[in-house]
Amino acid sequence: MDLLHAVILAVVQGFTEFLPISSSGHLVLLPGFLDWEDQGLAFDVAVHLGTLAAVVWYFRHELVTMTRAWLTSVRGGDGGQDARLAWAIIWGTVPVVLAGAFLAGPAIDSLRAPLLVAATTGGFGILLWLADRRGAKTRDEYSLQWSDVMLIGLVQALALIPGTSRSGITMTAGLLLGLTREAAARFSFLLAIPVILAAAVYELWDLLSSPAPDDWLALGVGAAVSAVVAYVTIRWFLAFLGRMGMAPFAIYRLLLAGLILVFAV
């Protein structure tokens, strides 16, 4: 794999993984636009592990606190709001894991049609904008109830359809439930940790039956670049989200949907 290609793909993956703009929409458009070969499963695993490292490092203090509180609740104690948030992340992950197991393989591949990706990229972009306009924005992630968590978990499963954007659809649901923009984003990013981990484990399982990768330099560069870019993106997004809102991302998604139709259909 060309090292420049690895860097560009890693930058795209790291930047789009946590923004509500659909990383899969970009990955449909980029290879066709630049006439590149598929990067391969090993590279997908590398950049996923890079983005996982970024979000874990960013939320490292919160994760330590939640883990201790969760262990306290498991032992029968009262872990407080941090334990409840940890349980929310666990239960919110269940629907997408079950859906991913059910739709694995050819069923997922059949959803990659450019027309469908363009429709989900644009359609869910409009829904994101509406949720941002209509949401009450009065709650934080610690106020989520069981029904809220299940709703966000169920809509997260829609992200298996390329173009939906996992972060976009979970932030949309959070906004519709009255979360602030920052709270919706934080909960979405925390939910990403078990989801990305599950995806990486699934890809690694498939990789075991594939020929061993020989371009370790490209894999290492891809993982490192995606980690750095993803970390910077998370910091930037959370810092400026309250001021800029979701409208720029909704507009960008509509433009991206148009490009997919032009270049991929």
N, C-alpha and C positions, 0 to 999 in steps of 0.2 A: 504494500500500500504506500502510495506517495505520501511523504511526511507532511507536505503542505495541505494535501487533502485531509489528512488526519487532524491537523490543527483547525482547519476551517469547520469540519464536521463537529469537532469537540466544542468549538466556540458556539456553534448553532445549538447544539444539544444543551450545553451549560446555560445558555442565555434563555432558551425557550422552555426548559423543563419546568420552571417555577413561575413563569409569567402566564397569564390567561390568554395565550395566543396560539396554542396548539403546536407542540413540537412535531407531531406526526404530519401536520399540514406542511411544515417546512421540509421535512424529510421526503415527502412526496414530490415537492417542487424542486428542491436543490439538485438531486442527481440528474433529473431530466433536463433541467435548465443548463447544467454544466457538462452534461454528457459523461457522467462518471459511472463506473461500475459500482455495484452494491458493495458496501464496506465490510460486510460479513458479520457473522454472529459474535465472533470473539471481540470485535471492536465495539459492538453494541453492549456487551457485558462490561467492557472497560469503561466506557463513558457513563454507564449507569452506576457503576461503583464509584466513579468520580463525583457524580452529583449526589449520591448517597452520603459520601464522606463530607461534602460541603454542608448539607442540611443538618447532619448530626453535629458537626463542629459548631455551626451557628447556634444551635439550640442546646448545646452541651450542658449548660447549667440547669436549664429547665428540665432536661431529660433525667439528670441525676436526681433532682428534687422529686419529679414525678415517679421515678422508679422506686425511690425510698418510700414514698407515700403509698404507692401501689402494693409494695411488699407488706407494709403495715396493714393495709386493708385485707390482704390475702390471709394474714395471720389473725384476722378478726378484729383488728383495731380500727380506729377512725383516722383514715389518711387525709381527710379534709378535701378541699377543692382540687388539690393536685392529684389525689387518687382518683377522684371522679373524672378528671380530664384524661388521665391515663386509661381508665376503662372506656371512656368515650372513643379514644383513638383505636383501642383494640376492637370494640364492637363495630365501629364505623368502617373497619377494614374488612370485616367478614363478607359483606355482599360482593365486593369486587373480586375477592379471592375465589369465592364460589363460582361467580360468573366467569372468571378467567379460566378456571378448571373445566367448566362445562363447554366453553367456546374455544378451547385451545386447538391449535393446529389449523386445518383448512377452513374452519368456520371463521376464525379471525382473519385469515388471508382474504376471504371473500368480501370482507368489509372494506377493503382498501381501494375500491373503485374510485377514480378521481372525482366523478360527479357526486358521490356520497360524501367524500372528504370535503369538497367545496361547499356542499349544502350544510354540513355540520359546522364547518369553520365559520361560515357567515351567519347561519341561523342561531347558533349558540352565542355568537358575538352580540347579536341584537338582544338576546335574552339577558346577557350579562349587563348590557347598558340599561335595560329596563329595570333589572333588580337593583342596580346602583341608584337609579332615579327614585324608585318607589320604596326601597327598604327604609325601615325606621332608624337604623344605625344607632341603637341605644344599648345594645348588649355586648358583653365580652364573651370569650370562648368558655369561661368558667360557668356561665349561666345556662349552657346547653342542657336540655332535658333528654330523657331517653328517646322520645319521639323525634326530637330534632336530630339526634345522632343517627337514628335509623334512616331518616329522610336523606341526610347528607351522604350516608353510606350507600344507599340505594342509587342515588343519582351519580355517585362516583363510579358505579359500575358502567354507566353510559360511556365513560372515557375509554372503554375498550373499543368503541367505534372511533376510528381515526378521524381527526379533525375536531373532536369534541373538546379536548383539553381537560385533563384531570384537574389541574389547578383551577381552570376557568369554571368548570361546572360545579366544583365544590364551593368556590367563592360565590358563585351565583346563588346557590342554595343557602349559604350562610347569610348573604345580604337579604334574601327574601324572608329569612327567619328573624331579621332584625339586628343581626350582628353589625358592629362597626366594620368599616373597610379593613382596618388593621387586624381586628379579631378574626374576620373571615379569612384573611390571608394567613395569619399565624396558624389557625386550625388546619387550613388546607396544607400548609407546609409540614406540620406535624403528622398529618395523615399520610403524607408522601413517604415518610420513612419506612413503615412496614410494607407499603405498596411497592416502592422501588426495590426493597430487599427481596420481596417475593418474586418480582420480575427478574431480578438478577439471579436468584437461585434457580428459577425455571430455565433461564437461558443457559446457565452453567450446566444444568442437567442435560440439555440438548447438546451442549458443546462437548460433553464427554464422549458422545457417539460420533463426533466429527473429527477430521484430521487435526492434529495439534497445530496451533498457529505458529508461524515461523517469523513473523514480523513483530517481535517483542518491543522494539523501539517505538513503532507506531502505536502499539497498545498502551505503552507507558506514557507516551506524550499525550495521547487521547484522554487517558484517565486524569492526568495531572491538569491539563488545560481545562477540561470540563469541570473539575473540582474548583479551580480558581475562579473561573467565569461564573459558575453557579453561586458560589459564596458571595461574590461582589454583587451579583444580580439580586440575591435575597436582601442584602443590606440596603441596596439602592431602592428596591421596590417598597420595602416597609418604611423607609425614611420619607419617601415622597408620595406615597399612596394617598394620604389624607388630603393633600393639596391638589393632586391631578385627577383623582377619581378613575373610573373605569372607561370613560368615553374614548380616550386615545387608543386603548386596546381594542375596543369594539370596532372603531373605524379601521384600525390596522387589520383586524380579522376580515372585514368586508373586502378590503383591498387584496388581502392574501387569497381569499376565495376566488376573486376575479382572476388573479394570476394563475391559480391552479387550473381554472377553466381554460385559460388561454394557452398555457404551455403543456398541460397534461391530458387534455381531451382530444 
